[in-house]
Amino acid sequence: MKFGLNESKILRHLFIAVAVLLLGNLFAIYLRFNTAGAEDKITRLLIKLFDFNLEANLPTYFSSLMLLADAILLALIGSRYKATGKKFWHWYGLAFIFVFLSLDEMIQIHEQLRAPMEALFSTTGILYFAWFIPYIIITIFIGIAYFKFMMRLPKHVLKLFIIAGILYIFGAVVMEAISGMHAEIYGESTLAYALMYSFEETLEMSGAIVFFYALLSYITNGFNNFKLIFKSPEFNTDA
């Protein structure tokens, strides 16, 4: 069975999924601030399943799988270029980065850096959540290393890459810095903080989705003979 990829339809469905998760998260926040959640098993379950600030729940799995899907498409593009004798290491490098981001989303690697970074730099204000200091430094080096590569991309794909990067970095760094300033003064148990991390995670998921769309567009427009083929299992009827 062969079929073409409809990038626009995939994009729409993914954003619908984000909207559903966001509504679930907002409902979980409402339950947390307006009910005795600790006394009700169903309420605790709903909060656990949908709260963007908790680990190992539906939003976490969605974000992690989205980043992993980006990594898979990057690896596919790299493999295609490798097979045709063209430069491919930039694509494999990005695939590795997105595999790491997927793992980080799932097991919160960056949280392990928070305490040592705060102890090392005695951070306050926008650097209150100091884990992103090494991430910012690494991102700058990656940006420098990939500048020429990015400039060689088709303009429409480059535009989507930039939009995806702005969305993801604004969520992961800028909103994290703003929420850190709030948390330092008012703590992490306020409604304002909950709304901040909700916006932060929504931006990160949106960035991963736009990047996925950009990669799909790159594949479908750049590889004319790219097809996905599923073969039905063959059954032996001679028995």
N, C-alpha and C positions, 0 to 999 in steps of 0.2 A: 504494500500500500504506500503510495507516494502522496505528499501534500505540500503545499507551499506555506510559508510562515506569514501570517498577517500581523505585522509588528504593532499596528495601531490597536487592533483588537486585544492583543496581549497586554499592551500598555494600559488600556482602559480597564481590563479585568484585574490587573495588579493594583491599580489605584483604588478600585472598588474594594479589594481586600484590605488595603491600608485604611480606607474609610470605615470599614466594619471593625477593624481592630481598634481604631481611634475611638469609635463610639463605645466599644466595650471597655476601653481604658477609662474614658470619662465616666461611665457608669460605675466602674470599680472605685474611682476616686470619690464619686458621690456616696457610695456605700461606706467607704472608709471614714468619711468626715461626717456622715449623717446617721449612721447606725452603729449599734454595738457589735461591730463585726467579729470581735473575738469570741462572742457568745453564740454565734450562729454559724454552723458548719457550711451551709450553702453560701452565705455571704462571704465567708473566708475563702471558699473555693473560687467564687467569681473574681474576687480580688486577686487571688493567686494566679488565675488563668489569664487575666487581661491587663493587670497593672503594668505599665511600661517600665516602671522602676524596679521591678522584681526580675529574678533570674528564672531560667528553665520554664518559661511559659509560652503561650502562643505567639505574642509579639517577638520574643527572643528567637524562637524557632523560625519565624517568618523572615526576620532580618538576617539571621545566619544563613538560611537557605538561599535568600536572594543574593547575598554576597558570594556564596559558593557557586550559584548559577552564573554569576559574572565571571568567576574564575574559570569555569568550564568553557564558556564561550571564548575567553581569551586564550585558553590552551588549544581549543579547536582552530582558532585563527593562526596561532603559532605553528601548529602541526601542519596546517595547509601550506604556510610559507616555507617551512622546513622541507616539505616534500617537493616543492618546486625550486629549491635552491636559493630562496630569497632570505633576507635578514628576518630572523624570527625571535631572537633573544629578548627583545623588548616586550614582546607579547607574553613570553614565558615568565619574564620578570614580573609583569603586572599580574599574571595568573597566580604566582607565588604570593604576592602582596595581598590579593583578595582571598586566598585560602587562609592566610594569617588573620585577616580582618574577620573572616567568618568564624574562625576558632575563637578569636578575641571576643566576639559578640556572644558566643555560646558559653565560654568558661570565664569571661571577665578577666583576661590577662592584665589589662591596663590597671585594674583595681589593685593589683599587687605592687604597682609602682607608686601608688599614692603616698603611702607612709614614708618610704625612703626618700622620695622627692621632697615631701613637706619637711622632713627632718634635715635634708641637705641644704635646702634653700630658705627655710623658714617662711614659706609663702603665705600671703594674705591677699585679700581683694580678688582681682580677676584671676589670680593664680592660686586661689584657695584649693581647688582641686588640681593639685600639681602634677598629676599623672600625665597630662597632655604636653608637658614641657619637652620630653624626649620625642614625642610623636610629632610635634611641630618642627623640631630640628630635622627629623628624618624626612618629613614631608617636603621641607625646603630643598634638601639634597636630592630627593626623587624628582622634584619639579625641575631642578637644574639639569639633572641627568637626562630627563625625558623631553626637554624643550624642543630640540631638533626633531625628535620623533613625532611630537605633537604637531609641529608645523608641516609635516609631510602628509598628515591626514586630510581626507576630503573636507571641505569647509563645513558642510552640514554635520558631519560626524564630529569635527573639532568643536563646533558650537555646542553640540549635545554633551560632549565630554566636559566642557567648561561649565555648563549648567549643572551637570551631575556633581562635579567637584565642588562648586559653590554651595549647592544644597547640602552635601554631605559634610563639608568642612564647617559651614556655618552652624550646622546642628551639633557636630561632634566637638567643636572647639569654641566658637563664639557663644553659643547658648550654654555650653558647659561652664564657660567663664562667668557669664551673667548669673547663672543659677548658683555658682560658687560664691559670688559676692553676696547674694541673698542668703544662702545657707550659713555663711559665716556670721551674719548679723542676727538672723531670725530662726536659724535652725532648718532642718530638712523635713519638718512635720507641719508645714503650712500649705494652705491651698495654692498660694502663689507659686511655691516651689513645685508642687505637683503639676500645675499648668505649664511651668517652664520645661520640666523634663518631658512632658507630653509633646510639646512643640519640638523639642530637641530630637526626640526619637522619630517623630513624623518626618522631619527634614532628612534624617539619616536614611530612613526607608525610601523616601522619595528620591534621594540621590542615587541609591543603589538601583532603583527601578529605571530611572532615566538613563543610567549607564548601561543597563541591560538592553534597553530599547536602542541605544546608540550602537551597541555591538551587533544586535540583530540587523539593524539597518546597514551596517558595514558589511555584514556577511551577505545579505540578500542582494545588495547593490554591487558589491565588489566581486563576488564569486558567482558568476552566471550559472554555473552548472551545479551549484550547491543544492542538495536534496536530502531530505530525511526519508529513509526507506525502512518500513517495518514489514518483515516477512512473517506470514502466518506459519505456524508449525506444521510440518509435513507428517502425516500419519501413514504408517505402513498398512495397506489394505490387503496384503497378500496372505496374512496370517489366517 
